[in-house]
Each structure stands twice: as structure tokens, then as C-alpha cells.
Amino acid sequence: DGPAGSGKSTIAKALANDYKILYLDTGAMYRACALKALEKKIDITNETEVEELIRALSLEVKYENGTQKTIVDGADVSDAIRAPEISMAASTVSRYPFVRLKMAEKQREIASDMSCVLDGRDIGTFVLPTADFKFFLTASPEVRAERRKRELESKGYTVDFEQLKEEIVRRDQQDMNRAIAPLKQAEDAILIDTSAMTIEEVLQAIKKKIQEKIRCPKPMKR
Ligand code: DC
């Protein structure tokens, strides 16, 4: 778990790859809901309208050569959900209890089947409170905005740093202050500030914690 730009998706993907387990990007699911609402020209601040739309929505998560594909009503929206305007809209629709419960149910269903790394904002507190390992990644707003800028530019979008930073802070506020399953560090999650760390350093820190926890504390007596 962690806010936008904390490095969680890069790290979660790499961890899942190293441990040969599934990676689930839960943000993609909220983004898919937002995309559909915007396409249908629904007022996303109207909870009832959004609920009606999401109730009828078919959302599937598939894997093609190990890459997650998000399918909405039969269409692959994996690229479309990355457009900059979807981020804030995803945060807005994710406030609604109906949307969250439907998404959380799907996430639990996927996680119940196999070992996996879930990347999100409420996994440790709400979706999987008994998860074996919980990490909460964070970083300064400047660093996070810089990372998001690079990510969006690599996809061909032109973005303004100051505007992006302002949006990230606003999105954090919205995600942290919603009534149901807000963005929050679980009490038993390990906090990692990635501001001054490389991807490799974060990965090593997480793997070290995992190894410490799974190591038998004392040799068993025979
Ligand atoms: O991680 P992301 O930027 O793709 O997430 C987009 C939005 O989706 C985020 O601002 C809030 C919402 N979200 C959520 O509420 N809970 C999650 N587990 C993941 C994302």
C-alpha cells in the first residue's frame, strides 16, 4: 500500500516476478470504473449514477504473458486507464461504498486462489487484513510528482510538474479522508520511505524483512 508515486507498483511487480507469484494492481480496477463513467458521460460526483453503472459493469482481470490486462464489458482498457485525467476520477469513484465493496470482493477472490502481491491503498487495512506481509511505501510529494511525470512522459503524455504535484497532494487528501477504507498504513505494516532509495534498495529492504519473518527463530529440538 501507499500513495501515488511511492514506487509501489514498480516494487510490487518486481517482487511478484522474483517470487514467481501473481501481481495484482488494484488501482487499475478503480481506474476502469472511472474510465467507464467518463465514457458514459456520467457525473462522477453523483454516487447513485455511478453505483448504477458499476452494478451493471463486467470487470475482468486477465494475465497475458504475465502482464495484467483489465477488461471492461469485453474491451481491453489496460492502456486507456493510464490517461492522466483518469487518476483523479478513479479516486473520486473509489469513495463510494458500492464501488469499493465490489472491487474488494473481486480482489479477495483473486487472492484466495494463490500467493500474490497486491498493490493498493487499503489492502493491509481492509481487503486482506490478515495478509502475511504488509508494507506501506511513501515518499515526499516532490519525488512522487517527479516519478509520475517521468512515467506519464514515457507514455507520450505532456505534463506540468507543479500541476502534477498539486494533483497528487489533492488525490492523497481525497484518498486519506474517505469514509470507507481510506488510504492508511496498517498498524502492522512496515513503513518504507522510498524518497532517497533506488528500486533495488527498496526491493532488498523488503526481501530482508520477509526473510527475517519466515526464518525459524530457534532451531527445533529433536
Ligand atoms: O494506484 P492508482 O494511482 O492506479 O490508483 C488510482 C486511484 O484508485 C487512487 O487514487 C484511489 C483508488 N484506489 C483505491 O481507492 N484503493 C486501492 N486499493 C487502489 C486504488
Boltz pocket constraint, residues with backbone or C-beta under 6 A from the ligand:
constraints:
  - pocket:
      binder: B
      contacts: [[A, 4], [A, 26], [A, 27], [A, 28], [A, 30], [A, 31], [A, 86], [A, 87], [A, 90], [A, 91], [A, 94], [A, 119], [A, 120], [A, 121], [A, 122], [A, 123], [A, 171], [A, 175], [A, 181]]
      max_distance: 6.0
